[in-house]
Amino acid sequence: MPVSRGGRYTLGNVVPACASCNASKHNTEVTGWLRRKKLDERAFLERHALILRELGAHQD
């Protein structure tokens, strides 16, 4: 959920994006934005999950 719509600043909720992508995403859910832009949603979600696992492993 976008922070502007009540989402939290947590690793699981914040989506890394360049300024251009973040601006075009506005305050929509990332999956809806991926579909609208015709981007590979599955690849993005798999990569996001990998990044979250790696970040979690380094917080110990």
MDTraj code that builds the backbone (N, CA, C; nanometers):
import mdtraj as md
import numpy as np

residues = "MET PRO VAL SER ARG GLY GLY ARG TYR THR LEU GLY ASN VAL VAL PRO ALA CYS ALA SER CYS ASN ALA SER LYS HIS ASN THR GLU VAL THR GLY TRP LEU ARG ARG LYS LYS LEU ASP GLU ARG ALA PHE LEU GLU ARG HIS ALA LEU ILE LEU ARG GLU LEU GLY ALA HIS GLN ASP".split()
xyz = np.array([
    [0.0851, -0.1178, 0.0000],
    [0.0000, 0.0000, 0.0000],
    [0.0895, 0.1238, 0.0000],
    [0.0639, 0.2162, -0.0888],
    [0.1438, 0.3382, -0.0920],
    [0.1399, 0.4133, 0.0414],
    [0.2524, 0.4688, 0.0789],
    [0.2616, 0.5449, 0.2038],
    [0.1587, 0.6582, 0.2036],
    [0.1373, 0.7192, 0.0877],
    [0.0425, 0.8306, 0.0792],
    [-0.1019, 0.7865, 0.1033],
    [-0.1257, 0.6555, 0.1016],
    [-0.2605, 0.6030, 0.1267],
    [-0.2665, 0.5248, 0.2572],
    [-0.1696, 0.5499, 0.3459],
    [-0.1720, 0.4862, 0.4776],
    [-0.0756, 0.3714, 0.4941],
    [0.0029, 0.3397, 0.3911],
    [0.1015, 0.2330, 0.4023],
    [0.2135, 0.2739, 0.4960],
    [0.2881, 0.1758, 0.5412],
    [0.3961, 0.2010, 0.6369],
    [0.5328, 0.2029, 0.5697],
    [0.6247, 0.2706, 0.6346],
    [0.7639, 0.2708, 0.5903],
    [0.8326, 0.1461, 0.6446],
    [0.8035, 0.0324, 0.5855],
    [0.8658, -0.0938, 0.6254],
    [0.9326, -0.1557, 0.5033],
    [1.0269, -0.2463, 0.5267],
    [1.0940, -0.3122, 0.4141],
    [0.9949, -0.3845, 0.3244],
    [0.8942, -0.4459, 0.3824],
    [0.7974, -0.5195, 0.3035],
    [0.7027, -0.4327, 0.2240],
    [0.6939, -0.3058, 0.2580],
    [0.5983, -0.2181, 0.1905],
    [0.6633, -0.1180, 0.0954],
    [0.7843, -0.0770, 0.1238],
    [0.8510, 0.0227, 0.0396],
    [0.9081, -0.0456, -0.0844],
    [0.8825, 0.0119, -0.2005],
    [0.9281, -0.0447, -0.3270],
    [1.0423, 0.0402, -0.3813],
    [1.1597, -0.0222, -0.4035],
    [1.2689, 0.0548, -0.4616],
    [1.2370, 0.0900, -0.6063],
    [1.2454, 0.2165, -0.6405],
    [1.2152, 0.2614, -0.7765],
    [1.2929, 0.3885, -0.8067],
    [1.3307, 0.4032, -0.9324],
    [1.3971, 0.5276, -0.9726],
    [1.2946, 0.6406, -0.9668],
    [1.3409, 0.7622, -0.9734],
    [1.2526, 0.8780, -0.9621],
    [1.1450, 0.8785, -1.0706],
    [1.1817, 0.8437, -1.1927],
    [1.0861, 0.8423, -1.3031],
    [0.9757, 0.7387, -1.2803],
    [1.0139, 0.6169, -1.2416],
    [0.9143, 0.5117, -1.2150],
    [0.8274, 0.5486, -1.0956],
    [0.8880, 0.6000, -0.9901],
    [0.8120, 0.6389, -0.8723],
    [0.7103, 0.7474, -0.9067],
    [0.7506, 0.8422, -0.9898],
    [0.6591, 0.9495, -1.0300],
    [0.5440, 0.8956, -1.1144],
    [0.5707, 0.7995, -1.2021],
    [0.4629, 0.7466, -1.2860],
    [0.3712, 0.6527, -1.2076],
    [0.4235, 0.5936, -1.0998],
    [0.3428, 0.5036, -1.0157],
    [0.2414, 0.5828, -0.9329],
    [0.2734, 0.7079, -0.9030],
    [0.1880, 0.7932, -0.8193],
    [0.1592, 0.7227, -0.6885],
    [0.0324, 0.7112, -0.6531],
    [-0.0008, 0.6441, -0.5266],
    [-0.0807, 0.5159, -0.5526],
    [-0.0477, 0.4463, -0.6623],
    [-0.1141, 0.3199, -0.6926],
    [-0.0339, 0.2044, -0.6340],
    [-0.0985, 0.0906, -0.6208],
    [-0.0300, -0.0310, -0.5775],
    [0.0717, -0.0688, -0.6849],
    [0.1849, -0.1238, -0.6434],
    [0.2908, -0.1551, -0.7387],
    [0.2458, -0.2587, -0.8416],
    [0.1649, -0.3574, -0.8013],
    [0.1238, -0.4594, -0.8982],
    [0.0340, -0.4003, -1.0064],
    [-0.0537, -0.3097, -0.9702],
    [-0.1378, -0.2435, -1.0699],
    [-0.0544, -0.1589, -1.1643],
    [0.0465, -0.0928, -1.1105],
    [0.1358, -0.0118, -1.1931],
    [0.2139, -0.0998, -1.2905],
    [0.2639, -0.2138, -1.2413],
    [0.3373, -0.3060, -1.3284],
    [0.2501, -0.3532, -1.4437],
    [0.1250, -0.3874, -1.4132],
    [0.0327, -0.4329, -1.5179],
    [0.0035, -0.3213, -1.6169],
    [-0.0192, -0.2014, -1.5680],
    [-0.0493, -0.0876, -1.6553],
    [0.0665, -0.0585, -1.7499],
    [0.1893, -0.0718, -1.6998],
    [0.3080, -0.0472, -1.7816],
    [0.3475, -0.1699, -1.8643],
    [0.2734, -0.2805, -1.8465],
    [0.3022, -0.4067, -1.9153],
    [0.4437, -0.4580, -1.8834],
    [0.4796, -0.4490, -1.7561],
    [0.6081, -0.4979, -1.7083],
    [0.5908, -0.6382, -1.6510],
    [0.6987, -0.7091, -1.6328],
    [0.6955, -0.8476, -1.5845],
    [0.6715, -0.8494, -1.4332],
    [0.5458, -0.8628, -1.3961],
    [0.5073, -0.8592, -1.2544],
    [0.5728, -0.9722, -1.1757],
    [0.5720, -1.0920, -1.2305],
    [0.6283, -1.2064, -1.1605],
    [0.7780, -1.1866, -1.1333],
    [0.8514, -1.1426, -1.2343],
    [0.9956, -1.1197, -1.2170],
    [1.0206, -1.0137, -1.1103],
    [0.9410, -0.9073, -1.1117],
    [0.9572, -0.8024, -1.0111],
    [0.9324, -0.8578, -0.8710],
    [0.8229, -0.9319, -0.8536],
    [0.7881, -0.9837, -0.7211],
    [0.8909, -1.0845, -0.6710],
    [0.9436, -1.1670, -0.7617],
    [1.0473, -1.2619, -0.7220],
    [1.1748, -1.1879, -0.6789],
    [1.2122, -1.0869, -0.7537],
    [1.3316, -1.0081, -0.7202],
    [1.3119, -0.9329, -0.5883],
    [1.1933, -0.8777, -0.5691],
    [1.1621, -0.8061, -0.4450],
    [1.1716, -0.9007, -0.3256],
    [1.1177, -1.0216, -0.3395],
    [1.1244, -1.1203, -0.2316],
    [1.2700, -1.1572, -0.2009],
    [1.3516, -1.1732, -0.3035],
    [1.4929, -1.2048, -0.2846],
    [1.5637, -1.0923, -0.2090],
    [1.5377, -0.9702, -0.2482],
    [1.5994, -0.8547, -0.1813],
    [1.5571, -0.8495, -0.0343],
    [1.4289, -0.8723, -0.0075],
    [1.3809, -0.8711, 0.1310],
    [1.4476, -0.9804, 0.2139],
    [1.4628, -1.0999, 0.1558],
    [1.5312, -1.2089, 0.2274],
    [1.6755, -1.1700, 0.2587],
    [1.7442, -1.1145, 0.1589],
    [1.8841, -1.0744, 0.1788],
    [1.8946, -0.9651, 0.2855],
    [1.8090, -0.8673, 0.2802],
    [1.8124, -0.7598, 0.3806],
    [1.7815, -0.8144, 0.5189],
    [1.6872, -0.9069, 0.5285],
    [1.6528, -0.9674, 0.6571],
    [1.7671, -1.0471, 0.7137],
    [1.8428, -1.1136, 0.6269],
    [1.9561, -1.1951, 0.6721],
    [2.0670, -1.1078, 0.7293],
    [2.0761, -0.9840, 0.6831],
    [2.1830, -0.8943, 0.7283],
    [2.1430, -0.8114, 0.8497],
    [2.0218, -0.8287, 0.8987],
    [1.9775, -0.7521, 1.0157],
    [2.0053, -0.8224, 1.1466],
    [2.0537, -0.9457, 1.1417],
    [2.0820, -1.0209, 1.2643],
    [2.2021, -0.9712, 1.3380],
])
top = md.Topology()
chain = top.add_chain()
for i, resn in enumerate(residues, 1):
    res = top.add_residue(resn, chain, resSeq=i)
    for name in ("N", "CA", "C"):
        top.add_atom(name, md.element.get_by_symbol(name[0]), res)
traj = md.Trajectory(xyz[None], top)
